[in-house]
Amino acid sequence: MPRVTIEIPPDFQFATEITICIGQINYGHHLDNAALLSLVSEARVRFLKSLGYGELDVEGLGIIVADAAIRYRSEAFHGEILVFEMAAADLNKYGCDLVWRARAKEDGREVAQGKTGILFFDYAARKPAPAPPEFLRKTGLA
């Protein structure tokens, strides 16, 4: 079976730190895989907020997560601070990918990398909508 491949950009436009809580640790005593996706969601909310947006208001549109891909690179443990870096990439008609990387703050080791496909959605019309030009400008996709 082919492995997931993710093209990591040379530079990320955003970074945020998130501490791993005890509820995010599994029976193997490391970060749970489902909890990692939750941390990525928190990083996405912070990324959008840094651009002046919320998940229900990106230039009047909401976003929907269309897909996600994750590559686990090393274990992470309770109390560690992870630095999540994020950038927009791979624009399409109705959305783009948010590519991310998580590193341990203390030693810099890569914990995981991935991408989340987002779709812009007009909740009033209940249908996908084209990516807003101002979002494209702010993220460098224009």
N, CA, C and O atoms as CSV, one atom per row, in Angstrom:
chain,resi,resn,atom,element,x,y,z
A,1,MET,N,N,0.837,-1.176,0.000
A,1,MET,CA,C,0.000,0.000,0.000
A,1,MET,C,C,0.886,1.244,0.000
A,1,MET,O,O,1.820,1.336,0.796
A,2,PRO,N,N,0.600,2.204,-0.888
A,2,PRO,CA,C,1.402,3.427,-0.909
A,2,PRO,C,C,1.214,4.243,0.362
A,2,PRO,O,O,0.123,4.275,0.931
A,3,ARG,N,N,2.269,4.896,0.799
A,3,ARG,CA,C,2.220,5.754,1.984
A,3,ARG,C,C,1.708,7.132,1.606
A,3,ARG,O,O,1.830,7.561,0.459
A,4,VAL,N,N,1.140,7.810,2.572
A,4,VAL,CA,C,0.691,9.182,2.372
A,4,VAL,C,C,1.916,10.069,2.172
A,4,VAL,O,O,2.881,9.987,2.931
A,5,THR,N,N,1.872,10.909,1.156
A,5,THR,CA,C,2.947,11.880,0.947
A,5,THR,C,C,2.352,13.281,1.053
A,5,THR,O,O,1.249,13.544,0.574
A,6,ILE,N,N,3.095,14.157,1.682
A,6,ILE,CA,C,2.644,15.524,1.883
A,6,ILE,C,C,3.796,16.445,1.533
A,6,ILE,O,O,4.893,16.316,2.076
A,7,GLU,N,N,3.545,17.368,0.632
A,7,GLU,CA,C,4.583,18.323,0.248
A,7,GLU,C,C,4.600,19.461,1.265
A,7,GLU,O,O,3.654,20.243,1.361
A,8,ILE,N,N,5.679,19.535,2.008
A,8,ILE,CA,C,5.832,20.552,3.044
A,8,ILE,C,C,6.473,21.797,2.412
A,8,ILE,O,O,7.527,21.699,1.783
A,9,PRO,N,N,5.843,22.956,2.578
A,9,PRO,CA,C,6.424,24.172,1.993
A,9,PRO,C,C,7.717,24.565,2.700
A,9,PRO,O,O,7.925,24.194,3.855
A,10,PRO,N,N,8.578,25.302,2.032
A,10,PRO,CA,C,9.831,25.731,2.662
A,10,PRO,C,C,9.589,26.727,3.796
A,10,PRO,O,O,10.384,26.816,4.732
A,11,ASP,N,N,8.488,27.473,3.707
A,11,ASP,CA,C,8.148,28.464,4.733
A,11,ASP,C,C,6.671,28.348,5.088
A,11,ASP,O,O,5.833,28.061,4.233
A,12,PHE,N,N,6.371,28.571,6.343
A,12,PHE,CA,C,4.992,28.618,6.811
A,12,PHE,C,C,4.659,30.046,7.183
A,12,PHE,O,O,5.525,30.773,7.670
A,13,GLN,N,N,3.426,30.463,6.965
A,13,GLN,CA,C,3.039,31.840,7.255
A,13,GLN,C,C,2.509,32.025,8.663
A,13,GLN,O,O,2.225,33.152,9.069
A,14,PHE,N,N,2.368,30.939,9.423
A,14,PHE,CA,C,1.772,31.032,10.753
A,14,PHE,C,C,2.365,29.957,11.649
A,14,PHE,O,O,2.700,28.866,11.187
A,15,ALA,N,N,2.493,30.272,12.935
A,15,ALA,CA,C,2.917,29.284,13.930
A,15,ALA,C,C,2.216,29.581,15.252
A,15,ALA,O,O,1.970,30.738,15.593
A,16,THR,N,N,1.900,28.524,15.985
A,16,THR,CA,C,1.279,28.654,17.302
A,16,THR,C,C,1.738,27.501,18.183
A,16,THR,O,O,2.052,26.417,17.691
A,17,GLU,N,N,1.774,27.742,19.477
A,17,GLU,CA,C,2.199,26.717,20.434
A,17,GLU,C,C,0.995,26.164,21.172
A,17,GLU,O,O,0.122,26.912,21.611
A,18,ILE,N,N,0.957,24.823,21.306
A,18,ILE,CA,C,-0.119,24.151,22.034
A,18,ILE,C,C,0.512,23.099,22.943
A,18,ILE,O,O,1.327,22.289,22.501
A,19,THR,N,N,0.127,23.122,24.210
A,19,THR,CA,C,0.628,22.161,25.195
A,19,THR,C,C,-0.241,20.902,25.188
A,19,THR,O,O,-1.468,20.991,25.148
A,20,ILE,N,N,0.390,19.749,25.227
A,20,ILE,CA,C,-0.333,18.477,25.263
A,20,ILE,C,C,-0.868,18.238,26.675
A,20,ILE,O,O,-0.117,18.242,27.650
A,21,CYS,N,N,-2.174,18.031,26.762
A,21,CYS,CA,C,-2.848,17.791,28.045
A,21,CYS,C,C,-2.974,16.295,28.309
A,21,CYS,O,O,-2.854,15.484,27.390
A,22,ILE,N,N,-3.215,15.934,29.557
A,22,ILE,CA,C,-3.298,14.523,29.946
A,22,ILE,C,C,-4.425,13.787,29.207
A,22,ILE,O,O,-4.291,12.600,28.908
A,23,GLY,N,N,-5.517,14.472,28.914
A,23,GLY,CA,C,-6.627,13.841,28.195
A,23,GLY,C,C,-6.301,13.511,26.751
A,23,GLY,O,O,-7.083,12.837,26.081
A,24,GLN,N,N,-5.164,13.971,26.264
A,24,GLN,CA,C,-4.761,13.707,24.886
A,24,GLN,C,C,-3.753,12.565,24.788
A,24,GLN,O,O,-3.220,12.282,23.715
A,25,ILE,N,N,-3.501,11.919,25.915
A,25,ILE,CA,C,-2.543,10.809,25.975
A,25,ILE,C,C,-3.295,9.476,25.932
A,25,ILE,O,O,-4.339,9.335,26.568
A,26,ASN,N,N,-2.780,8.511,25.196
A,26,ASN,CA,C,-3.438,7.208,25.087
A,26,ASN,C,C,-2.774,6.161,25.993
A,26,ASN,O,O,-1.874,6.476,26.771
A,27,TYR,N,N,-3.233,4.926,25.876
A,27,TYR,CA,C,-2.707,3.835,26.704
A,27,TYR,C,C,-1.234,3.554,26.453
A,27,TYR,O,O,-0.586,2.917,27.283
A,28,GLY,N,N,-0.691,4.006,25.341
A,28,GLY,CA,C,0.738,3.850,25.054
A,28,GLY,C,C,1.576,4.954,25.690
A,28,GLY,O,O,2.793,5.006,25.512
A,29,HIS,N,N,0.908,5.836,26.434
A,29,HIS,CA,C,1.552,6.940,27.165
A,29,HIS,C,C,2.135,8.015,26.249
A,29,HIS,O,O,3.053,8.744,26.626
A,30,HIS,N,N,1.577,8.097,25.027
A,30,HIS,CA,C,1.981,9.183,24.125
A,30,HIS,C,C,0.725,9.823,23.513
A,30,HIS,O,O,-0.390,9.354,23.740
A,31,LEU,N,N,0.914,10.882,22.748
A,31,LEU,CA,C,-0.185,11.614,22.135
A,31,LEU,C,C,-1.044,10.675,21.294
A,31,LEU,O,O,-0.540,9.956,20.430
A,32,ASP,N,N,-2.339,10.693,21.560
A,32,ASP,CA,C,-3.291,9.863,20.824
A,32,ASP,C,C,-3.480,10.402,19.413
A,32,ASP,O,O,-3.475,11.616,19.204
A,33,ASN,N,N,-3.646,9.507,18.444
A,33,ASN,CA,C,-3.770,9.949,17.052
A,33,ASN,C,C,-5.022,10.798,16.836
A,33,ASN,O,O,-4.975,11.766,16.077
A,34,ALA,N,N,-6.128,10.466,17.477
A,34,ALA,CA,C,-7.342,11.277,17.344
A,34,ALA,C,C,-7.154,12.639,18.007
A,34,ALA,O,O,-7.665,13.643,17.511
A,35,ALA,N,N,-6.432,12.681,19.110
A,35,ALA,CA,C,-6.173,13.943,19.797
A,35,ALA,C,C,-5.324,14.868,18.931
A,35,ALA,O,O,-5.491,16.087,18.971
A,36,LEU,N,N,-4.413,14.291,18.151
A,36,LEU,CA,C,-3.594,15.123,17.265
A,36,LEU,C,C,-4.481,15.872,16.284
A,36,LEU,O,O,-4.259,17.057,16.037
A,37,LEU,N,N,-5.472,15.210,15.726
A,37,LEU,CA,C,-6.363,15.879,14.784
A,37,LEU,C,C,-7.121,17.018,15.471
A,37,LEU,O,O,-7.390,18.048,14.854
A,38,SER,N,N,-7.459,16.832,16.726
A,38,SER,CA,C,-8.097,17.901,17.500
A,38,SER,C,C,-7.147,19.083,17.681
A,38,SER,O,O,-7.572,20.235,17.594
A,39,LEU,N,N,-5.874,18.811,17.931
A,39,LEU,CA,C,-4.881,19.884,18.060
A,39,LEU,C,C,-4.702,20.626,16.734
A,39,LEU,O,O,-4.532,21.845,16.717
A,40,VAL,N,N,-4.741,19.894,15.638
A,40,VAL,CA,C,-4.656,20.520,14.313
A,40,VAL,C,C,-5.856,21.441,14.098
A,40,VAL,O,O,-5.719,22.520,13.520
A,41,SER,N,N,-7.026,21.014,14.563
A,41,SER,CA,C,-8.221,21.857,14.450
A,41,SER,C,C,-8.045,23.152,15.236
A,41,SER,O,O,-8.420,24.224,14.761
A,42,GLU,N,N,-7.477,23.056,16.434
A,42,GLU,CA,C,-7.214,24.253,17.229
A,42,GLU,C,C,-6.226,25.159,16.497
A,42,GLU,O,O,-6.411,26.376,16.463
A,43,ALA,N,N,-5.192,24.582,15.917
A,43,ALA,CA,C,-4.214,25.386,15.167
A,43,ALA,C,C,-4.888,26.058,13.970
A,43,ALA,O,O,-4.581,27.208,13.653
A,44,ARG,N,N,-5.797,25.357,13.308
A,44,ARG,CA,C,-6.506,25.939,12.157
A,44,ARG,C,C,-7.344,27.152,12.597
A,44,ARG,O,O,-7.345,28.186,11.929
A,45,VAL,N,N,-8.055,27.016,13.724
A,45,VAL,CA,C,-8.853,28.131,14.236
A,45,VAL,C,C,-7.953,29.327,14.522
A,45,VAL,O,O,-8.303,30.460,14.194
A,46,ARG,N,N,-6.803,29.082,15.130
A,46,ARG,CA,C,-5.861,30.170,15.430
A,46,ARG,C,C,-5.302,30.785,14.150
A,46,ARG,O,O,-5.136,32.003,14.071
A,47,PHE,N,N,-5.010,29.959,13.153
A,47,PHE,CA,C,-4.519,30.458,11.865
A,47,PHE,C,C,-5.553,31.391,11.242
A,47,PHE,O,O,-5.221,32.502,10.828
A,48,LEU,N,N,-6.802,30.941,11.177
A,48,LEU,CA,C,-7.854,31.775,10.604
A,48,LEU,C,C,-8.022,33.067,11.393
A,48,LEU,O,O,-8.202,34.137,10.812
A,49,LYS,N,N,-7.963,32.964,12.726
A,49,LYS,CA,C,-8.096,34.156,13.568
A,49,LYS,C,C,-6.969,35.143,13.282
A,49,LYS,O,O,-7.194,36.354,13.297
A,50,SER,N,N,-5.765,34.646,13.022
A,50,SER,CA,C,-4.639,35.541,12.715
A,50,SER,C,C,-4.876,36.329,11.436
A,50,SER,O,O,-4.284,37.388,11.229
A,51,LEU,N,N,-5.750,35.802,10.576
A,51,LEU,CA,C,-6.096,36.474,9.321
A,51,LEU,C,C,-7.342,37.344,9.473
A,51,LEU,O,O,-7.762,38.012,8.528
A,52,GLY,N,N,-7.928,37.329,10.673
A,52,GLY,CA,C,-9.136,38.109,10.915
A,52,GLY,C,C,-10.420,37.352,10.651
A,52,GLY,O,O,-11.475,37.962,10.477
A,53,TYR,N,N,-10.345,36.027,10.618
A,53,TYR,CA,C,-11.507,35.201,10.274
A,53,TYR,C,C,-11.884,34.246,11.401
A,53,TYR,O,O,-11.130,34.035,12.351
A,54,GLY,N,N,-13.073,33.681,11.258
A,54,GLY,CA,C,-13.533,32.564,12.068
A,54,GLY,C,C,-13.990,31.481,11.112
A,54,GLY,O,O,-14.161,31.745,9.922
A,55,GLU,N,N,-14.190,30.267,11.605
A,55,GLU,CA,C,-14.563,29.172,10.708
A,55,GLU,C,C,-15.932,29.359,10.056
A,55,GLU,O,O,-16.227,28.745,9.030
A,56,LEU,N,N,-16.762,30.207,10.654
A,56,LEU,CA,C,-18.074,30.487,10.062
A,56,LEU,C,C,-18.119,31.836,9.355
A,56,LEU,O,O,-19.174,32.255,8.880
A,57,ASP,N,N,-16.986,32.510,9.283
A,57,ASP,CA,C,-16.963,33.796,8.598
A,57,ASP,C,C,-15.598,34.085,7.983
A,57,ASP,O,O,-14.748,34.741,8.585
A,58,VAL,N,N,-15.417,33.585,6.787
A,58,VAL,CA,C,-14.258,33.925,5.967
A,58,VAL,C,C,-14.818,34.728,4.799
A,58,VAL,O,O,-15.254,34.175,3.790
A,59,GLU,N,N,-14.792,36.047,4.965
A,59,GLU,CA,C,-15.388,36.944,3.965
A,59,GLU,C,C,-16.852,36.558,3.707
A,59,GLU,O,O,-17.311,36.556,2.565
A,60,GLY,N,N,-17.572,36.234,4.781
A,60,GLY,CA,C,-18.991,35.906,4.684
A,60,GLY,C,C,-19.301,34.444,4.423
A,60,GLY,O,O,-20.469,34.054,4.402
A,61,LEU,N,N,-18.288,33.639,4.225
A,61,LEU,CA,C,-18.489,32.209,3.989
A,61,LEU,C,C,-17.972,31.399,5.168
A,61,LEU,O,O,-17.094,31.848,5.905
A,62,GLY,N,N,-18.519,30.207,5.339
A,62,GLY,CA,C,-17.976,29.281,6.320
A,62,GLY,C,C,-16.996,28.354,5.642
A,62,GLY,O,O,-16.827,28.379,4.423
A,63,ILE,N,N,-16.353,27.536,6.453
A,63,ILE,CA,C,-15.501,26.483,5.870
A,63,ILE,C,C,-15.986,25.129,6.369
A,63,ILE,O,O,-16.564,25.008,7.449
A,64,ILE,N,N,-15.737,24.138,5.563
A,64,ILE,CA,C,-16.005,22.742,5.903
A,64,ILE,C,C,-14.705,21.986,5.664
A,64,ILE,O,O,-14.041,22.192,4.648
A,65,VAL,N,N,-14.342,21.117,6.592
A,65,VAL,CA,C,-13.182,20.253,6.377
A,65,VAL,C,C,-13.614,19.144,5.426
A,65,VAL,O,O,-14.516,18.366,5.735
A,66,ALA,N,N,-12.969,19.080,4.277
A,66,ALA,CA,C,-13.324,18.104,3.246
A,66,ALA,C,C,-12.523,16.812,3.363
A,66,ALA,O,O,-13.029,15.735,3.048
A,67,ASP,N,N,-11.275,16.916,3.814
A,67,ASP,CA,C,-10.437,15.736,3.992
A,67,ASP,C,C,-9.248,16.094,4.863
A,67,ASP,O,O,-8.969,17.267,5.110
A,68,ALA,N,N,-8.564,15.080,5.318
A,68,ALA,CA,C,-7.374,15.289,6.145
A,68,ALA,C,C,-6.404,14.146,5.907
A,68,ALA,O,O,-6.810,13.003,5.699
A,69,ALA,N,N,-5.126,14.465,5.938
A,69,ALA,CA,C,-4.064,13.463,5.821
A,69,ALA,C,C,-3.011,13.785,6.876
A,69,ALA,O,O,-2.657,14.945,7.086
A,70,ILE,N,N,-2.519,12.746,7.531
A,70,ILE,CA,C,-1.532,12.918,8.596
A,70,ILE,C,C,-0.411,11.897,8.421
A,70,ILE,O,O,-0.651,10.732,8.105
A,71,ARG,N,N,0.816,12.364,8.635
A,71,ARG,CA,C,1.982,11.476,8.721
A,71,ARG,C,C,2.572,11.658,10.113
A,71,ARG,O,O,3.017,12.747,10.475
A,72,TYR,N,N,2.569,10.592,10.878
A,72,TYR,CA,C,3.156,10.630,12.221
A,72,TYR,C,C,4.652,10.398,12.092
A,72,TYR,O,O,5.089,9.493,11.381
A,73,ARG,N,N,5.439,11.223,12.783
A,73,ARG,CA,C,6.890,11.155,12.651
A,73,ARG,C,C,7.592,10.724,13.929
A,73,ARG,O,O,8.627,10.060,13.866
A,74,SER,N,N,7.042,11.093,15.113
A,74,SER,CA,C,7.629,10.677,16.389
A,74,SER,C,C,6.578,10.816,17.486
A,74,SER,O,O,5.543,11.457,17.306
A,75,GLU,N,N,6.870,10.208,18.603
A,75,GLU,CA,C,5.959,10.301,19.736
A,75,GLU,C,C,6.006,11.697,20.344
A,75,GLU,O,O,6.990,12.424,20.210
A,76,ALA,N,N,4.912,12.049,21.016
A,76,ALA,CA,C,4.857,13.278,21.804
A,76,ALA,C,C,4.178,12.924,23.118
A,76,ALA,O,O,3.360,12.005,23.168
A,77,PHE,N,N,4.514,13.652,24.188
A,77,PHE,CA,C,4.120,13.239,25.526
A,77,PHE,C,C,3.444,14.356,26.309
A,77,PHE,O,O,3.540,15.535,25.967
A,78,HIS,N,N,2.760,13.946,27.372
A,78,HIS,CA,C,2.061,14.893,28.240
A,78,HIS,C,C,2.999,16.018,28.681
A,78,HIS,O,O,4.141,15.779,29.075
A,79,GLY,N,N,2.489,17.246,28.604
A,79,GLY,CA,C,3.249,18.409,29.037
A,79,GLY,C,C,4.140,19.021,27.980
A,79,GLY,O,O,4.588,20.157,28.135
A,80,GLU,N,N,4.410,18.291,26.901
A,80,GLU,CA,C,5.250,18.871,25.850
A,80,GLU,C,C,4.495,19.988,25.136
A,80,GLU,O,O,3.273,19.947,24.995
A,81,ILE,N,N,5.238,20.961,24.702
A,81,ILE,CA,C,4.683,22.052,23.899
A,81,ILE,C,C,4.990,21.743,22.438
A,81,ILE,O,O,6.143,21.553,22.051
A,82,LEU,N,N,3.932,21.697,21.642
A,82,LEU,CA,C,4.105,21.496,20.208
A,82,LEU,C,C,3.942,22.826,19.493
A,82,LEU,O,O,3.055,23.616,19.817
A,83,VAL,N,N,4.804,23.062,18.523
A,83,VAL,CA,C,4.703,24.236,17.669
A,83,VAL,C,C,4.067,23.773,16.363
A,83,VAL,O,O,4.642,22.974,15.625
A,84,PHE,N,N,2.874,24.287,16.092
A,84,PHE,CA,C,2.166,23.977,14.857
A,84,PHE,C,C,2.412,25.116,13.876
A,84,PHE,O,O,2.137,26.279,14.171
A,85,GLU,N,N,2.935,24.763,12.705
A,85,GLU,CA,C,3.139,25.726,11.621
A,85,GLU,C,C,2.100,25.419,10.547
A,85,GLU,O,O,1.775,24.257,10.306
A,86,MET,N,N,1.584,26.460,9.905
A,86,MET,CA,C,0.517,26.247,8.931
A,86,MET,C,C,0.628,27.242,7.789
A,86,MET,O,O,1.048,28.384,7.972
A,87,ALA,N,N,0.237,26.774,6.592
A,87,ALA,CA,C,0.196,27.627,5.400
A,87,ALA,C,C,-0.880,27.112,4.463
A,87,ALA,O,O,-1.165,25.915,4.433
A,88,ALA,N,N,-1.474,28.010,3.703
A,88,ALA,CA,C,-2.445,27.637,2.682
A,88,ALA,C,C,-1.703,27.230,1.411
A,88,ALA,O,O,-0.678,27.814,1.060
A,89,ALA,N,N,-2.241,26.216,0.726
A,89,ALA,CA,C,-1.603,25.709,-0.496
A,89,ALA,C,C,-2.666,25.045,-1.383
A,89,ALA,O,O,-3.812,24.869,-0.969
A,90,ASP,N,N,-2.279,24.691,-2.570
A,90,ASP,CA,C,-3.095,23.875,-3.485
A,90,ASP,C,C,-4.524,24.397,-3.660
A,90,ASP,O,O,-5.496,23.699,-3.368
A,91,LEU,N,N,-4.627,25.607,-4.132
A,91,LEU,CA,C,-5.924,26.220,-4.386
A,91,LEU,C,C,-6.698,25.428,-5.435
A,91,LEU,O,O,-6.131,24.955,-6.420
A,92,ASN,N,N,-8.002,25.293,-5.205
A,92,ASN,CA,C,-8.898,24.744,-6.222
A,92,ASN,C,C,-10.124,25.647,-6.299
A,92,ASN,O,O,-10.160,26.682,-5.634
A,93,LYS,N,N,-11.112,25.288,-7.080
A,93,LYS,CA,C,-12.259,26.171,-7.324
A,93,LYS,C,C,-12.978,26.571,-6.034
A,93,LYS,O,O,-13.377,27.726,-5.883
A,94,TYR,N,N,-13.145,25.639,-5.113
A,94,TYR,CA,C,-13.944,25.899,-3.921
A,94,TYR,C,C,-13.167,25.853,-2.614
A,94,TYR,O,O,-13.774,25.903,-1.545
A,95,GLY,N,N,-11.862,25.762,-2.666
A,95,GLY,CA,C,-11.118,25.695,-1.418
A,95,GLY,C,C,-9.630,25.555,-1.629
A,95,GLY,O,O,-9.087,25.921,-2.671
A,96,CYS,N,N,-8.987,25.016,-0.613
A,96,CYS,CA,C,-7.538,24.838,-0.649
A,96,CYS,C,C,-7.143,23.842,0.440
A,96,CYS,O,O,-7.987,23.357,1.194
A,97,ASP,N,N,-5.867,23.554,0.504
A,97,ASP,CA,C,-5.324,22.752,1.593
A,97,ASP,C,C,-4.669,23.674,2.604
A,97,ASP,O,O,-4.068,24.684,2.240
A,98,LEU,N,N,-4.789,23.323,3.860
A,98,LEU,CA,C,-4.002,23.953,4.905
A,98,LEU,C,C,-2.949,22.933,5.297
A,98,LEU,O,O,-3.247,21.943,5.966
A,99,VAL,N,N,-1.725,23.178,4.879
A,99,VAL,CA,C,-0.611,22.272,5.139
A,99,VAL,C,C,-0.004,22.655,6.477
A,99,VAL,O,O,0.152,23.839,6.778
A,100,TRP,N,N,0.341,21.650,7.285
A,100,TRP,CA,C,0.855,21.942,8.624
A,100,TRP,C,C,1.975,20.981,9.008
A,100,TRP,O,O,2.159,19.916,8.418
A,101,ARG,N,N,2.706,21.410,10.018
A,101,ARG,CA,C,3.764,20.583,10.618
A,101,ARG,C,C,3.728,20.855,12.118
A,101,ARG,O,O,3.523,21.989,12.550
A,102,ALA,N,N,3.930,19.799,12.906
A,102,ALA,CA,C,4.006,19.941,14.366
A,102,ALA,C,C,5.387,19.485,14.812
A,102,ALA,O,O,5.842,18.394,14.470
A,103,ARG,N,N,6.045,20.347,15.584
A,103,ARG,CA,C,7.369,20.045,16.126
A,103,ARG,C,C,7.346,20.238,17.634
A,103,ARG,O,O,6.612,21.075,18.158
A,104,ALA,N,N,8.168,19.443,18.325
A,104,ALA,CA,C,8.331,19.631,19.769
A,104,ALA,C,C,9.161,20.888,19.980
A,104,ALA,O,O,10.233,21.038,19.393
A,105,LYS,N,N,8.668,21.786,20.816
A,105,LYS,CA,C,9.361,23.056,21.033
A,105,LYS,C,C,10.737,22.840,21.656
A,105,LYS,O,O,11.700,23.506,21.275
A,106,GLU,N,N,10.837,21.926,22.598
A,106,GLU,CA,C,12.083,21.757,23.356
A,106,GLU,C,C,13.254,21.283,22.506
A,106,GLU,O,O,14.352,21.833,22.591
A,107,ASP,N,N,13.020,20.261,21.684
A,107,ASP,CA,C,14.151,19.706,20.925
A,107,ASP,C,C,14.005,19.823,19.406
A,107,ASP,O,O,14.902,19.420,18.666
A,108,GLY,N,N,12.877,20.373,18.937
A,108,GLY,CA,C,12.694,20.608,17.515
A,108,GLY,C,C,12.331,19.398,16.682
A,108,GLY,O,O,12.167,19.518,15.468
A,109,ARG,N,N,12.198,18.213,17.311
A,109,ARG,CA,C,11.891,17.026,16.513
A,109,ARG,C,C,10.493,17.143,15.897
A,109,ARG,O,O,9.563,17.673,16.504
A,110,GLU,N,N,10.384,16.636,14.692
A,110,GLU,CA,C,9.100,16.648,14.013
A,110,GLU,C,C,8.225,15.554,14.597
A,110,GLU,O,O,8.629,14.392,14.650
A,111,VAL,N,N,7.024,15.919,15.035
A,111,VAL,CA,C,6.075,14.967,15.606
A,111,VAL,C,C,5.119,14.471,14.526
A,111,VAL,O,O,4.821,13.278,14.455
A,112,ALA,N,N,4.642,15.384,13.686
A,112,ALA,CA,C,3.707,14.995,12.625
A,112,ALA,C,C,3.660,16.094,11.577
A,112,ALA,O,O,4.100,17.223,11.797
A,113,GLN,N,N,3.112,15.721,10.432
A,113,GLN,CA,C,2.873,16.669,9.356
A,113,GLN,C,C,1.591,16.251,8.663
A,113,GLN,O,O,1.186,15.091,8.721
A,114,GLY,N,N,0.970,17.198,8.018
A,114,GLY,CA,C,-0.274,16.832,7.357
A,114,GLY,C,C,-0.872,17.964,6.568
A,114,GLY,O,O,-0.267,19.021,6.389
A,115,LYS,N,N,-2.067,17.718,6.103
A,115,LYS,CA,C,-2.825,18.743,5.409
A,115,LYS,C,C,-4.299,18.483,5.637
A,115,LYS,O,O,-4.752,17.346,5.769
A,116,THR,N,N,-5.024,19.583,5.676
A,116,THR,CA,C,-6.472,19.540,5.826
A,116,THR,C,C,-7.068,20.279,4.644
A,116,THR,O,O,-6.775,21.455,4.431
A,117,GLY,N,N,-7.897,19.599,3.878
A,117,GLY,CA,C,-8.570,20.245,2.762
A,117,GLY,C,C,-9.789,20.985,3.278
A,117,GLY,O,O,-10.640,20.404,3.951
A,118,ILE,N,N,-9.871,22.270,2.962
A,118,ILE,CA,C,-11.052,23.023,3.363
A,118,ILE,C,C,-11.847,23.444,2.136
A,118,ILE,O,O,-11.293,23.713,1.070
A,119,LEU,N,N,-13.146,23.493,2.316
A,119,LEU,CA,C,-14.095,23.878,1.282
A,119,LEU,C,C,-14.829,25.109,1.790
A,119,LEU,O,O,-15.323,25.110,2.917
A,120,PHE,N,N,-14.907,26.148,0.985
A,120,PHE,CA,C,-15.682,27.326,1.357
A,120,PHE,C,C,-17.149,27.025,1.103
A,120,PHE,O,O,-17.514,26.465,0.070
A,121,PHE,N,N,-17.992,27.409,2.069
A,121,PHE,CA,C,-19.385,26.999,2.015
A,121,PHE,C,C,-20.298,28.164,2.362
A,121,PHE,O,O,-20.109,28.849,3.367
A,122,ASP,N,N,-21.293,28.372,1.506
A,122,ASP,CA,C,-22.319,29.378,1.743
A,122,ASP,C,C,-23.445,28.682,2.515
A,122,ASP,O,O,-24.266,27.973,1.934
A,123,TYR,N,N,-23.466,28.895,3.812
A,123,TYR,CA,C,-24.451,28.201,4.655
A,123,TYR,C,C,-25.877,28.654,4.363
A,123,TYR,O,O,-26.803,27.861,4.531
A,124,ALA,N,N,-26.091,29.895,3.932
A,124,ALA,CA,C,-27.437,30.366,3.606
A,124,ALA,C,C,-27.977,29.633,2.382
A,124,ALA,O,O,-29.143,29.239,2.354
A,125,ALA,N,N,-27.131,29.451,1.374
A,125,ALA,CA,C,-27.539,28.767,0.145
A,125,ALA,C,C,-27.345,27.257,0.233
A,125,ALA,O,O,-27.826,26.514,-0.623
A,126,ARG,N,N,-26.630,26.800,1.280
A,126,ARG,CA,C,-26.331,25.368,1.478
A,126,ARG,C,C,-25.584,24.771,0.291
A,126,ARG,O,O,-25.926,23.696,-0.201
A,127,LYS,N,N,-24.529,25.510,-0.172
A,127,LYS,CA,C,-23.745,24.998,-1.297
A,127,LYS,C,C,-22.323,25.534,-1.232
A,127,LYS,O,O,-22.073,26.567,-0.610
A,128,PRO,N,N,-21.393,24.836,-1.872
A,128,PRO,CA,C,-20.009,25.325,-1.934
A,128,PRO,C,C,-19.946,26.662,-2.652
A,128,PRO,O,O,-20.793,26.988,-3.483
A,129,ALA,N,N,-18.912,27.428,-2.306
A,129,ALA,CA,C,-18.723,28.745,-2.906
A,129,ALA,C,C,-17.253,28.908,-3.280
A,129,ALA,O,O,-16.380,28.304,-2.656
A,130,PRO,N,N,-16.980,29.724,-4.296
A,130,PRO,CA,C,-15.582,29.969,-4.673
A,130,PRO,C,C,-14.791,30.600,-3.522
A,130,PRO,O,O,-15.341,31.316,-2.685
A,131,ALA,N,N,-13.507,30.318,-3.506
A,131,ALA,CA,C,-12.623,30.887,-2.485
A,131,ALA,C,C,-12.645,32.406,-2.583
A,131,ALA,O,O,-12.487,32.955,-3.673
A,132,PRO,N,N,-12.841,33.098,-1.452
A,132,PRO,CA,C,-12.895,34.563,-1.473
A,132,PRO,C,C,-11.557,35.176,-1.890
A,132,PRO,O,O,-10.509,34.768,-1.390
A,133,PRO,N,N,-11.584,36.147,-2.794
A,133,PRO,CA,C,-10.346,36.786,-3.258
A,133,PRO,C,C,-9.499,37.372,-2.123
A,133,PRO,O,O,-8.272,37.293,-2.175
A,134,GLU,N,N,-10.128,37.955,-1.103
A,134,GLU,CA,C,-9.359,38.556,-0.012
A,134,GLU,C,C,-8.633,37.478,0.800
A,134,GLU,O,O,-7.506,37.698,1.244
A,135,PHE,N,N,-9.262,36.323,0.996
A,135,PHE,CA,C,-8.593,35.198,1.661
A,135,PHE,C,C,-7.380,34.773,0.829
A,135,PHE,O,O,-6.304,34.532,1.377
A,136,LEU,N,N,-7.552,34.682,-0.465
A,136,LEU,CA,C,-6.448,34.294,-1.357
A,136,LEU,C,C,-5.302,35.293,-1.259
A,136,LEU,O,O,-4.134,34.907,-1.238
A,137,ARG,N,N,-5.641,36.579,-1.200
A,137,ARG,CA,C,-4.607,37.612,-1.078
A,137,ARG,C,C,-3.868,37.471,0.251
A,137,ARG,O,O,-2.638,37.503,0.285
A,138,LYS,N,N,-4.611,37.318,1.340
A,138,LYS,CA,C,-4.001,37.243,2.668
A,138,LYS,C,C,-3.118,36.011,2.841
A,138,LYS,O,O,-2.146,36.047,3.596
A,139,THR,N,N,-3.442,34.939,2.159
A,139,THR,CA,C,-2.679,33.691,2.314
A,139,THR,C,C,-1.622,33.511,1.237
A,139,THR,O,O,-0.876,32.532,1.260
A,140,GLY,N,N,-1.549,34.446,0.289
A,140,GLY,CA,C,-0.547,34.343,-0.768
A,140,GLY,C,C,-0.936,33.388,-1.901
A,140,GLY,O,O,-0.097,33.027,-2.726
A,141,LEU,N,N,-2.196,32.986,-1.939
A,141,LEU,CA,C,-2.645,32.082,-3.007
A,141,LEU,C,C,-3.117,32.829,-4.242
A,141,LEU,O,O,-3.333,32.224,-5.293
A,142,ALA,N,N,-3.281,34.153,-4.120
A,142,ALA,CA,C,-3.785,34.954,-5.265
A,142,ALA,C,C,-2.677,35.178,-6.268
A,142,ALA,O,O,-2.894,35.824,-7.294
